[in-house]
Amino acid sequence: QAQLVESGGGLVQPGGSLRLSCAASGFTLSSYVMSWYRQAPGKEREWVASASSASSITSVEDSVKGRFAILRDDAKNTVYLQMNSLKPEDTAVYYCYGKQYRDGLPYEYWGQGTQVTVSL
């Protein structure tokens, strides 16, 4: 069964760092655009960062620019979100997402989410 499994969340103090991992099983994520989203309590899910396939062009949302980076290791079938200088407003459930098109049809997967809490 194809799935994405996140790990690495937890409680961290403001200014700290965390590295989230998203491991793919049942499919090869090298041909997928991989992204991270997050959802804070009472808010809608929002896009955080993406990494394209092949050329590995990355982009991040403005509020995390300079603090977060998305990294992909296709050899390990894993994508990461490196989060530095964390702030309380980064507290959310973080989700991994992969999407590709084959023969004009979308194939997409969501992970189950991992909680990140930034607090003293």
LOLO-392971 format. One record per residue: residue number from 1; x, y, z of N, C-alpha, C in turn. Coordinates in steps of 0.02 Angstrom, whole numbers, plus 50000, padded with zeros to 5 digits. Example, Ala and Ser with C-alpha at 12.3 -4.5 7.8 and 13.67 -1.06 7.14 Angstrom:
2
{k:1 n_x:50660 n_y:49716 n_z:50390 ca_x:50615 ca_y:49775 ca_z:50390 c_x:50660 c_y:49835 c_z:50390}
{k:2 n_x:50642 n_y:49888 n_z:50354 ca_x:50684 ca_y:49947 ca_z:50357 c_x:50645 c_y:50002 c_z:50394}
END
This chain:
120
{k:1 n_x:50042 n_y:49940 n_z:50000 ca_x:50000 ca_y:50000 ca_z:50000 c_x:50044 c_y:50062 c_z:50000}
{k:2 n_x:50030 n_y:50108 n_z:49955 ca_x:50070 ca_y:50169 ca_z:49950 c_x:50051 c_y:50216 c_z:50006}
{k:3 n_x:50102 n_y:50244 n_z:50039 ca_x:50088 ca_y:50291 ca_z:50092 c_x:50149 c_y:50335 c_z:50107}
{k:4 n_x:50136 n_y:50390 n_z:50142 ca_x:50187 ca_y:50434 ca_z:50167 c_x:50183 c_y:50434 c_z:50243}
{k:5 n_x:50239 n_y:50429 n_z:50276 ca_x:50240 ca_y:50427 ca_z:50349 c_x:50289 c_y:50480 c_z:50375}
{k:6 n_x:50261 n_y:50528 n_z:50412 ca_x:50302 ca_y:50582 ca_z:50441 c_x:50328 c_y:50562 c_z:50510}
{k:7 n_x:50383 n_y:50592 n_z:50528 ca_x:50411 ca_y:50584 ca_z:50595 c_x:50454 c_y:50645 c_z:50611}
{k:8 n_x:50473 n_y:50651 n_z:50674 ca_x:50519 ca_y:50704 ca_z:50694 c_x:50487 c_y:50762 c_z:50730}
{k:9 n_x:50421 n_y:50762 n_z:50737 ca_x:50389 ca_y:50816 ca_z:50773 c_x:50402 c_y:50811 c_z:50847}
{k:10 n_x:50380 n_y:50863 n_z:50883 ca_x:50389 ca_y:50863 ca_z:50955 c_x:50383 c_y:50932 c_z:50984}
{k:11 n_x:50404 n_y:50938 n_z:51046 ca_x:50403 ca_y:51002 ca_z:51082 c_x:50472 c_y:51033 c_z:51080}
{k:12 n_x:50475 n_y:51096 n_z:51062 ca_x:50539 ca_y:51131 ca_z:51058 c_x:50530 c_y:51202 c_z:51082}
{k:13 n_x:50582 n_y:51229 n_z:51112 ca_x:50579 ca_y:51298 ca_z:51136 c_x:50586 c_y:51348 c_z:51079}
{k:14 n_x:50560 n_y:51408 n_z:51086 ca_x:50570 ca_y:51459 ca_z:51035 c_x:50644 c_y:51468 c_z:51020}
{k:15 n_x:50660 n_y:51474 n_z:50956 ca_x:50729 ca_y:51480 ca_z:50935 c_x:50762 c_y:51414 c_z:50919}
{k:16 n_x:50729 n_y:51359 n_z:50937 ca_x:50757 ca_y:51293 ca_z:50925 c_x:50747 c_y:51268 c_z:50855}
{k:17 n_x:50769 n_y:51206 n_z:50843 ca_x:50765 ca_y:51176 ca_z:50777 c_x:50734 c_y:51106 c_z:50781}
{k:18 n_x:50703 n_y:51088 n_z:50727 ca_x:50677 ca_y:51019 ca_z:50718 c_x:50687 c_y:51000 c_z:50645}
{k:19 n_x:50694 n_y:50936 n_z:50634 ca_x:50697 ca_y:50910 ca_z:50565 c_x:50643 c_y:50857 c_z:50558}
{k:20 n_x:50594 n_y:50872 n_z:50516 ca_x:50541 ca_y:50824 ca_z:50502 c_x:50561 c_y:50780 c_z:50444}
{k:21 n_x:50541 n_y:50717 n_z:50448 ca_x:50554 ca_y:50670 ca_z:50394 c_x:50488 c_y:50644 c_z:50366}
{k:22 n_x:50488 n_y:50628 n_z:50302 ca_x:50430 ca_y:50600 ca_z:50270 c_x:50455 c_y:50543 c_z:50225}
{k:23 n_x:50441 n_y:50483 n_z:50245 ca_x:50464 ca_y:50424 ca_z:50208 c_x:50408 c_y:50395 c_z:50166}
{k:24 n_x:50423 n_y:50383 n_z:50103 ca_x:50374 ca_y:50353 ca_z:50058 c_x:50383 c_y:50278 c_z:50055}
{k:25 n_x:50328 n_y:50243 n_z:50054 ca_x:50329 ca_y:50170 ca_z:50043 c_x:50276 c_y:50152 c_z:49992}
{k:26 n_x:50290 n_y:50101 n_z:49953 ca_x:50242 ca_y:50080 ca_z:49902 c_x:50245 c_y:50119 c_z:49838}
{k:27 n_x:50285 n_y:50171 n_z:49835 ca_x:50295 ca_y:50208 ca_z:49773 c_x:50361 c_y:50245 c_z:49777}
{k:28 n_x:50385 n_y:50268 n_z:49720 ca_x:50449 ca_y:50304 ca_z:49717 c_x:50435 c_y:50378 c_z:49711}
{k:29 n_x:50458 n_y:50417 n_z:49761 ca_x:50439 ca_y:50487 ca_z:49761 c_x:50483 c_y:50531 c_z:49716}
{k:30 n_x:50532 n_y:50502 n_z:49682 ca_x:50577 ca_y:50543 ca_z:49641 c_x:50540 c_y:50580 c_z:49586}
{k:31 n_x:50485 n_y:50553 n_z:49561 ca_x:50449 ca_y:50585 ca_z:49507 c_x:50391 c_y:50627 c_z:49532}
{k:32 n_x:50386 n_y:50636 n_z:49598 ca_x:50333 ca_y:50674 ca_z:49628 c_x:50357 c_y:50743 c_z:49649}
{k:33 n_x:50314 n_y:50793 n_z:49642 ca_x:50325 ca_y:50856 ca_z:49676 c_x:50307 c_y:50845 c_z:49749}
{k:34 n_x:50354 n_y:50858 n_z:49793 ca_x:50342 ca_y:50846 ca_z:49865 c_x:50334 c_y:50912 c_z:49901}
{k:35 n_x:50287 n_y:50914 n_z:49947 ca_x:50272 ca_y:50975 ca_z:49983 c_x:50260 c_y:50961 c_z:50057}
{k:36 n_x:50265 n_y:51014 n_z:50096 ca_x:50245 ca_y:51013 ca_z:50166 c_x:50190 c_y:51065 c_z:50175}
{k:37 n_x:50140 n_y:51046 n_z:50213 ca_x:50086 ca_y:51090 ca_z:50233 c_x:50083 c_y:51088 c_z:50310}
{k:38 n_x:50048 n_y:51136 n_z:50337 ca_x:50036 ca_y:51135 ca_z:50410 c_x:49967 c_y:51162 c_z:50425}
{k:39 n_x:49941 n_y:51140 n_z:50483 ca_x:49875 ca_y:51163 ca_z:50504 c_x:49878 c_y:51177 c_z:50579}
{k:40 n_x:49868 n_y:51240 n_z:50596 ca_x:49866 ca_y:51260 ca_z:50665 c_x:49794 c_y:51253 c_z:50691}
{k:41 n_x:49786 n_y:51248 n_z:50757 ca_x:49718 ca_y:51241 ca_z:50785 c_x:49672 c_y:51298 c_z:50763}
{k:42 n_x:49614 n_y:51281 n_z:50738 ca_x:49566 ca_y:51331 ca_z:50718 c_x:49580 c_y:51366 c_z:50653}
{k:43 n_x:49632 n_y:51343 n_z:50617 ca_x:49650 ca_y:51374 ca_z:50554 c_x:49648 c_y:51323 c_z:50497}
{k:44 n_x:49647 n_y:51349 n_z:50436 ca_x:49648 ca_y:51306 ca_z:50378 c_x:49719 c_y:51280 c_z:50366}
{k:45 n_x:49722 n_y:51224 n_z:50332 ca_x:49787 ca_y:51197 ca_z:50313 c_x:49820 c_y:51245 c_z:50264}
{k:46 n_x:49885 n_y:51258 n_z:50273 ca_x:49921 ca_y:51305 ca_z:50230 c_x:49984 c_y:51273 c_z:50203}
{k:47 n_x:50003 n_y:51295 n_z:50144 ca_x:50064 ca_y:51271 ca_z:50111 c_x:50125 c_y:51301 c_z:50146}
{k:48 n_x:50178 n_y:51260 n_z:50153 ca_x:50239 ca_y:51283 ca_z:50185 c_x:50297 c_y:51283 c_z:50136}
{k:49 n_x:50307 n_y:51228 n_z:50100 ca_x:50365 ca_y:51223 ca_z:50056 c_x:50354 c_y:51167 c_z:50006}
{k:50 n_x:50388 n_y:51173 n_z:49949 ca_x:50385 ca_y:51122 ca_z:49896 c_x:50453 c_y:51111 c_z:49865}
{k:51 n_x:50462 n_y:51050 n_z:49840 ca_x:50523 ca_y:51033 ca_z:49802 c_x:50502 c_y:50996 c_z:49740}
{k:52 n_x:50521 n_y:51022 n_z:49682 ca_x:50501 ca_y:50990 ca_z:49619 c_x:50541 c_y:50926 c_z:49609}
{k:53 n_x:50517 n_y:50884 n_z:49565 ca_x:50554 ca_y:50825 ca_z:49547 c_x:50608 c_y:50844 c_z:49496}
{k:54 n_x:50652 n_y:50799 n_z:49481 ca_x:50704 ca_y:50808 ca_z:49430 c_x:50751 c_y:50867 c_z:49446}
{k:55 n_x:50728 n_y:50928 n_z:49434 ca_x:50772 ca_y:50986 ca_z:49442 c_x:50779 c_y:51007 c_z:49515}
{k:56 n_x:50735 n_y:50981 n_z:49558 ca_x:50738 ca_y:50997 ca_z:49630 c_x:50737 c_y:51071 c_z:49644}
{k:57 n_x:50695 n_y:51107 n_z:49608 ca_x:50684 ca_y:51177 ca_z:49625 c_x:50641 c_y:51179 c_z:49688}
{k:58 n_x:50660 n_y:51220 n_z:49736 ca_x:50622 ca_y:51224 ca_z:49798 c_x:50593 c_y:51294 c_z:49807}
{k:59 n_x:50540 n_y:51296 n_z:49845 ca_x:50509 ca_y:51360 ca_z:49863 c_x:50479 c_y:51353 c_z:49932}
{k:60 n_x:50478 n_y:51409 n_z:49969 ca_x:50450 ca_y:51409 ca_z:50036 c_x:50405 c_y:51469 c_z:50045}
{k:61 n_x:50359 n_y:51463 n_z:50089 ca_x:50312 ca_y:51517 ca_z:50104 c_x:50349 c_y:51575 c_z:50138}
{k:62 n_x:50326 n_y:51636 n_z:50126 ca_x:50363 ca_y:51695 ca_z:50149 c_x:50377 c_y:51696 c_z:50224}
{k:63 n_x:50330 n_y:51674 n_z:50264 ca_x:50339 ca_y:51680 ca_z:50337 c_x:50393 c_y:51633 c_z:50364}
{k:64 n_x:50413 n_y:51583 n_z:50324 ca_x:50465 ca_y:51537 ca_z:50347 c_x:50529 c_y:51543 c_z:50306}
{k:65 n_x:50529 n_y:51589 n_z:50259 ca_x:50587 ca_y:51598 ca_z:50217 c_x:50648 c_y:51617 c_z:50259}
{k:66 n_x:50704 n_y:51584 n_z:50246 ca_x:50764 ca_y:51596 ca_z:50285 c_x:50768 c_y:51555 c_z:50349}
{k:67 n_x:50713 n_y:51522 n_z:50367 ca_x:50712 ca_y:51480 ca_z:50428 c_x:50700 c_y:51407 c_z:50412}
{k:68 n_x:50658 n_y:51393 n_z:50362 ca_x:50641 ca_y:51324 ca_z:50344 c_x:50672 c_y:51307 c_z:50276}
{k:69 n_x:50688 n_y:51244 n_z:50267 ca_x:50712 ca_y:51220 ca_z:50203 c_x:50684 c_y:51150 c_z:50190}
{k:70 n_x:50664 n_y:51138 n_z:50128 ca_x:50641 ca_y:51072 ca_z:50109 c_x:50697 c_y:51037 c_z:50071}
{k:71 n_x:50709 n_y:50975 n_z:50090 ca_x:50763 ca_y:50937 ca_z:50061 c_x:50736 c_y:50869 c_z:50040}
{k:72 n_x:50758 n_y:50845 n_z:49983 ca_x:50736 ca_y:50779 ca_z:49963 c_x:50796 c_y:50734 c_z:49952}
{k:73 n_x:50790 n_y:50672 n_z:49974 ca_x:50841 ca_y:50621 ca_z:49963 c_x:50807 c_y:50564 c_z:49927}
{k:74 n_x:50809 n_y:50566 n_z:49861 ca_x:50774 ca_y:50516 ca_z:49822 c_x:50803 c_y:50446 c_z:49832}
{k:75 n_x:50866 n_y:50443 n_z:49848 ca_x:50897 ca_y:50377 ca_z:49860 c_x:50866 c_y:50343 c_z:49921}
{k:76 n_x:50845 n_y:50384 n_z:49969 ca_x:50814 ca_y:50358 ca_z:50030 c_x:50738 c_y:50361 c_z:50026}
{k:77 n_x:50712 n_y:50385 n_z:49969 ca_x:50640 ca_y:50391 ca_z:49960 c_x:50608 c_y:50432 c_z:50016}
{k:78 n_x:50642 n_y:50486 n_z:50034 ca_x:50623 ca_y:50526 ca_z:50092 c_x:50631 c_y:50600 c_z:50076}
{k:79 n_x:50586 n_y:50639 n_z:50104 ca_x:50591 ca_y:50712 ca_z:50100 c_x:50592 c_y:50739 c_z:50171}
{k:80 n_x:50627 n_y:50794 n_z:50180 ca_x:50636 ca_y:50823 ca_z:50247 c_x:50613 c_y:50896 c_z:50248}
{k:81 n_x:50596 n_y:50918 n_z:50308 ca_x:50585 ca_y:50990 ca_z:50319 c_x:50630 c_y:51010 c_z:50377}
{k:82 n_x:50682 n_y:51047 n_z:50362 ca_x:50726 ca_y:51073 ca_z:50413 c_x:50698 c_y:51139 c_z:50438}
{k:83 n_x:50685 n_y:51143 n_z:50502 ca_x:50654 ca_y:51202 ca_z:50531 c_x:50700 c_y:51232 c_z:50584}
{k:84 n_x:50723 n_y:51292 n_z:50572 ca_x:50767 ca_y:51327 ca_z:50619 c_x:50733 c_y:51390 c_z:50645}
{k:85 n_x:50760 n_y:51417 n_z:50699 ca_x:50733 ca_y:51480 ca_z:50728 c_x:50658 c_y:51476 c_z:50736}
{k:86 n_x:50635 n_y:51422 n_z:50766 ca_x:50563 ca_y:51411 ca_z:50772 c_x:50530 c_y:51462 c_z:50817}
{k:87 n_x:50468 n_y:51479 n_z:50799 ca_x:50429 ca_y:51528 ca_z:50836 c_x:50364 c_y:51495 c_z:50861}
{k:88 n_x:50334 n_y:51523 n_z:50913 ca_x:50270 ca_y:51493 ca_z:50937 c_x:50218 c_y:51489 c_z:50881}
{k:89 n_x:50218 n_y:51536 n_z:50835 ca_x:50168 ca_y:51534 ca_z:50781 c_x:50181 c_y:51478 c_z:50730}
{k:90 n_x:50237 n_y:51443 n_z:50736 ca_x:50249 ca_y:51385 ca_z:50694 c_x:50215 c_y:51322 c_z:50721}
{k:91 n_x:50185 n_y:51328 n_z:50780 ca_x:50151 ca_y:51271 ca_z:50810 c_x:50093 c_y:51249 c_z:50765}
{k:92 n_x:50094 n_y:51185 n_z:50747 ca_x:50044 ca_y:51158 ca_z:50701 c_x:50056 c_y:51083 c_z:50692}
{k:93 n_x:50008 n_y:51051 n_z:50659 ca_x:50020 ca_y:50984 ca_z:50634 c_x:50048 c_y:50991 c_z:50563}
{k:94 n_x:50103 n_y:50959 n_z:50551 ca_x:50137 ca_y:50964 ca_z:50486 c_x:50124 c_y:50901 c_z:50445}
{k:95 n_x:50105 n_y:50913 n_z:50382 ca_x:50087 ca_y:50858 ca_z:50338 c_x:50133 c_y:50857 c_z:50277}
{k:96 n_x:50150 n_y:50798 n_z:50257 ca_x:50188 ca_y:50786 ca_z:50196 c_x:50139 c_y:50770 c_z:50140}
{k:97 n_x:50154 n_y:50793 n_z:50079 ca_x:50109 ca_y:50785 ca_z:50022 c_x:50149 c_y:50773 c_z:49959}
{k:98 n_x:50129 n_y:50724 n_z:49920 ca_x:50162 ca_y:50710 ca_z:49857 c_x:50113 c_y:50706 c_z:49800}
{k:99 n_x:50131 n_y:50733 n_z:49742 ca_x:50086 ca_y:50733 ca_z:49685 c_x:50125 c_y:50726 c_z:49620}
{k:100 n_x:50097 n_y:50688 n_z:49574 ca_x:50123 ca_y:50683 ca_z:49506 c_x:50065 c_y:50672 c_z:49459}
{k:101 n_x:50077 n_y:50685 n_z:49395 ca_x:50029 ca_y:50671 ca_z:49343 c_x:50056 c_y:50615 c_z:49298}
{k:102 n_x:50014 n_y:50566 n_z:49285 ca_x:50031 ca_y:50512 ca_z:49239 c_x:49974 c_y:50504 c_z:49190}
{k:103 n_x:49990 n_y:50508 n_z:49125 ca_x:49937 ca_y:50503 ca_z:49074 c_x:49881 c_y:50551 c_z:49087}
{k:104 n_x:49899 n_y:50610 n_z:49113 ca_x:49849 ca_y:50662 ca_z:49125 c_x:49810 c_y:50654 c_z:49188}
{k:105 n_x:49823 n_y:50602 n_z:49227 ca_x:49785 ca_y:50591 ca_z:49288 c_x:49829 c_y:50606 c_z:49349}
{k:106 n_x:49799 n_y:50639 n_z:49400 ca_x:49837 ca_y:50655 ca_z:49460 c_x:49843 c_y:50595 c_z:49507}
{k:107 n_x:49901 n_y:50587 n_z:49535 ca_x:49913 ca_y:50537 ca_z:49588 c_x:49941 c_y:50576 c_z:49647}
{k:108 n_x:49908 n_y:50572 n_z:49705 ca_x:49929 ca_y:50611 ca_z:49761 c_x:49922 c_y:50572 c_z:49826}
{k:109 n_x:49965 n_y:50589 n_z:49873 ca_x:49966 ca_y:50556 ca_z:49938 c_x:49977 c_y:50608 c_z:49993}
{k:110 n_x:49943 n_y:50598 n_z:50048 ca_x:49952 ca_y:50638 ca_z:50109 c_x:49979 c_y:50593 c_z:50164}
{k:111 n_x:50023 n_y:50619 n_z:50205 ca_x:50043 ca_y:50584 ca_z:50265 c_x:49992 c_y:50596 c_z:50320}
{k:112 n_x:50003 n_y:50564 n_z:50377 ca_x:49954 ca_y:50567 ca_z:50432 c_x:49966 c_y:50629 c_z:50476}
{k:113 n_x:50022 n_y:50662 n_z:50468 ca_x:50036 ca_y:50722 ca_z:50506 c_x:50080 c_y:50708 c_z:50567}
{k:114 n_x:50119 n_y:50759 n_z:50585 ca_x:50160 ca_y:50755 ca_z:50646 c_x:50155 c_y:50822 c_z:50682}
{k:115 n_x:50145 n_y:50820 n_z:50748 ca_x:50134 ca_y:50881 ca_z:50787 c_x:50200 c_y:50915 c_z:50803}
{k:116 n_x:50202 n_y:50980 n_z:50790 ca_x:50258 ca_y:51022 ca_z:50811 c_x:50231 c_y:51075 c_z:50858}
{k:117 n_x:50259 n_y:51078 n_z:50918 ca_x:50238 ca_y:51128 ca_z:50967 c_x:50299 c_y:51169 c_z:50987}
{k:118 n_x:50293 n_y:51235 n_z:50979 ca_x:50348 ca_y:51280 ca_z:50997 c_x:50325 c_y:51320 c_z:51058}
{k:119 n_x:50356 n_y:51306 n_z:51115 ca_x:50334 ca_y:51337 ca_z:51177 c_x:50390 c_y:51332 c_z:51229}
{k:120 n_x:50386 n_y:51379 n_z:51278 ca_x:50434 ca_y:51377 ca_z:51333 c_x:50418 c_y:51320 c_z:51380}
END
